[in-house]
Amino acid sequence: MSLREIRRSAGEPPPAQKAAAVTLRAVTFDVYSALFDTLAGVTDALAHPLRRRRVDSNPRPLARAWRQKHMEYLLIATALGRDRPTNRRAIERSAAHTLRALDPPLSADELTRLGDAWEHLPPWPEAPDVLHAVRARPLVLAALSNGDEGMLHTLLARLPVRFDRVISTEGGPFKPHPSVYAKALRVLELSADELLHVAGSPTDAMGATAAGIRTLWVNRGGDAVVDPRFAPAHQGPDLRHVLPILEGESAPVAQ
């Protein structure tokens, strides 16, 4: 089924029948920051290898370092452009780097299990209700993520809603490279002003904004973008801030 058919089956009238001010046709969500609490999930995943080595310390600082090294790996891989790295490789190599001082070193099986943990992350508490509210509207609901496609489908299956499209960077540069957002618009058959992107990180928020896409940054830490030229149109501390934007800009719910 094409994207136009999905929108039509959801009860969306043809564009000519809508008011000119109504522009949004789809919402894309970042996955590992906006929809899921990756830090909590990887903190839990680290508990077992640390206990096995009798390391009696809070795993959260290590989890935060792992997450930071993972994001650093993605940015470096995109900048160098020397191969076609996968997110799974980025996850495992950043874990090996972060935990390189463990004795004995991480085994191959332990690295695999740490990677598998990214398929079982906890969603943010408000995510199910917000996604239900978005799903009830005549909008295309999509994920736009640096994750590998197979891992994303496994993780998103934990949520109580169906996504129309799962757009992965697998095989190409990672966010915030401009090609990622161009791919989203191409796959969704939209112009930039017809899409709302929900970002979970400042780099994603800046990348989508630079691509001309209206962006909500779920800014849970009260951070700020490093370059104010690419500050997103909207910010809020949780996913519930998606809903007022849709109330003002999307079509009414089909009756």
C-alpha positions in Angstrom: 0.0 0.0 0.0 1.4 3.4 -0.9 1.7 6.3 1.5 -1.1 8.1 -0.3 -3.3 5.0 0.1 -2.5 4.9 3.8 -3.5 8.5 4.3 -6.7 7.9 2.3 -7.6 4.8 4.2 -7.2 6.8 7.5 -9.9 9.1 6.3 -7.8 12.0 5.1 -9.5 14.0 2.4 -7.6 15.1 -0.7 -5.4 18.1 -0.2 -7.7 20.4 -2.3 -10.5 19.9 0.3 -8.4 21.1 3.2 -7.8 24.6 4.5 -4.5 26.1 3.3 -3.2 26.4 6.8 -3.3 22.6 7.4 0.0 21.2 6.3 1.1 18.3 8.4 0.7 14.9 6.8 3.1 12.8 8.8 5.1 12.5 12.1 8.4 10.9 12.4 9.8 9.9 15.8 13.4 9.3 16.7 13.6 6.0 18.4 16.6 5.6 20.8 16.2 9.0 22.5 12.7 10.3 21.9 10.7 7.1 22.3 12.9 4.9 24.5 14.9 5.4 27.6 18.1 4.0 26.3 20.2 5.0 29.3 18.0 3.1 31.6 18.0 0.0 29.4 21.8 -0.1 28.9 22.3 0.5 32.7 20.3 -2.6 33.4 22.3 -4.5 30.7 25.6 -3.6 32.3 24.6 -5.0 35.7 25.3 -8.6 34.8 28.8 -8.3 33.4 29.8 -6.1 36.3 28.4 -8.5 38.9 30.2 -11.4 37.2 33.5 -9.5 37.9 32.5 -8.5 41.4 32.5 -4.8 40.4 30.5 -3.2 43.2 29.6 0.2 41.6 26.7 2.0 40.1 26.6 1.0 36.4 24.8 4.2 35.4 28.0 6.3 34.8 29.4 3.5 32.7 26.1 3.3 30.8 26.2 7.1 30.1 29.8 6.8 28.9 28.8 3.9 26.6 25.9 5.9 25.2 28.2 8.9 24.6 30.9 6.7 22.8 28.2 5.1 20.7 27.0 8.5 19.5 30.6 9.6 18.9 31.2 6.5 16.8 28.2 7.3 14.6 29.4 10.8 14.0 33.0 9.7 13.2 31.8 6.9 10.9 29.7 9.4 9.0 32.4 12.0 8.8 35.1 9.5 7.6 32.8 7.8 5.1 35.2 4.9 4.6 32.8 2.0 5.0 29.1 1.3 5.6 29.0 0.7 9.4 25.9 -0.7 11.0 24.4 0.6 14.3 25.0 -2.9 15.8 28.7 -2.5 15.1 28.7 0.9 16.7 26.9 -0.4 19.8 29.3 -3.3 20.3 32.5 -1.4 19.5 31.5 1.5 21.8 30.7 -1.1 24.5 34.1 -2.8 24.1 35.8 0.6 24.3 33.9 1.8 27.4 34.5 -1.5 29.2 38.0 -2.1 28.1 39.4 -2.0 31.6 37.3 -5.0 32.9 39.1 -8.0 34.0 38.6 -10.5 32.5 37.8 -8.7 29.3 34.3 -8.9 27.8 33.7 -12.1 25.9 32.1 -12.2 22.4 28.9 -13.6 24.0 28.8 -10.8 26.5 29.2 -8.2 23.7 26.4 -9.9 21.8 24.1 -9.8 24.8 24.9 -6.1 25.4 23.9 -5.5 21.8 20.7 -7.5 22.1 19.7 -5.3 25.1 19.1 -2.5 22.6 16.1 -4.5 21.3 14.5 -4.5 24.7 14.8 -1.0 25.9 12.0 0.5 28.1 9.8 3.2 26.5 9.4 6.5 28.1 6.3 6.4 30.4 4.2 8.7 28.3 5.1 7.2 25.0 2.2 4.7 24.6 -0.5 7.3 25.3 1.1 9.9 23.0 1.5 7.3 20.2 -2.1 6.2 20.6 -3.2 9.9 20.3 -1.1 10.4 17.1 -2.3 7.1 15.7 -5.9 8.2 16.1 -5.3 11.1 13.7 -5.2 10.8 9.9 -1.4 11.1 9.8 1.3 8.8 8.6 3.2 7.6 11.7 6.9 6.7 11.1 10.1 6.1 12.9 13.3 7.8 11.7 16.4 6.3 13.4 20.0 5.4 13.2 19.1 1.9 14.2 19.5 -1.1 11.9 16.2 -2.1 10.4 15.8 -5.5 12.0 16.7 -4.2 15.5 14.2 -1.3 15.1 11.3 -3.6 14.1 12.0 -5.8 17.1 12.2 -2.8 19.5 9.2 -1.0 18.1 7.1 -4.2 18.4 7.2 -3.5 22.2 5.0 -0.4 21.7 1.2 -0.7 21.5 0.8 1.0 18.1 1.7 0.1 14.5 4.1 2.3 12.5 3.4 2.9 8.9 7.0 3.2 8.0 10.3 2.4 9.7 13.0 4.5 8.1 16.5 3.3 9.0 19.9 4.8 8.2 21.3 1.3 7.6 23.5 1.3 4.5 24.0 5.1 4.5 25.2 8.0 6.7 23.8 8.4 10.2 21.9 11.4 11.5 22.3 14.3 11.4 23.6 13.9 7.9 21.3 15.8 5.4 20.8 12.6 3.3 18.9 11.0 6.2 16.2 13.6 6.3 16.1 13.7 2.5 15.5 10.0 2.6 12.6 10.4 5.0 10.9 12.9 2.7 11.5 10.7 -0.3 10.1 7.6 1.4 7.1 9.4 2.8 6.5 11.3 -0.5 6.3 14.6 1.3 7.7 18.1 1.2 9.5 19.4 4.3 6.6 21.5 5.5 4.3 18.5 5.5 6.4 16.6 8.1 6.8 17.0 11.9 9.9 15.3 13.2 10.2 14.5 16.9 13.9 14.4 17.9 15.3 13.2 21.2 18.8 14.7 20.9 20.2 18.1 20.0 22.1 16.8 17.0 19.0 15.3 15.5 17.0 18.4 16.3 19.5 20.6 14.5 19.8 18.2 11.6 16.1 18.0 10.9 15.8 21.8 11.4 18.6 22.4 8.9 16.7 20.2 6.4 13.7 22.6 6.6 11.6 20.1 8.6 9.5 21.4 11.5 11.0 19.8 14.6 10.0 19.2 18.2 13.0 18.4 20.4 12.1 16.4 23.4 14.6 18.1 25.6 14.4 16.1 28.9 17.7 17.5 30.3 17.0 21.2 29.7 19.9 21.4 27.3 20.5 23.9 24.4 21.6 23.4 20.8 25.2 24.4 20.2 24.3 26.4 17.1 21.3 28.6 17.6 20.8 29.0 13.8 19.5 25.4 13.9 17.3 25.7 17.0 14.1 23.6 16.5 10.7 25.3 16.2 9.5 23.5 19.3 10.9 22.2 22.5 9.4 20.4 25.5 10.5 18.1 28.4 8.5 15.1 27.2 6.6 13.6 24.3 3.3 15.1 25.4 4.3 18.3 23.7 3.7 16.6 20.3 -0.1 16.8 20.9 -0.6 20.6 21.0 1.3 21.0 17.7 -0.9 18.4 16.0 -4.1 20.0 17.4 -3.1 23.3 15.7 -1.6 22.0 12.5 -3.0 18.6 11.4 -6.4 17.6 10.0 -9.2 16.8 12.4 -9.7 13.2 13.5 -11.8 11.3 11.0 -15.3 10.5 12.4 
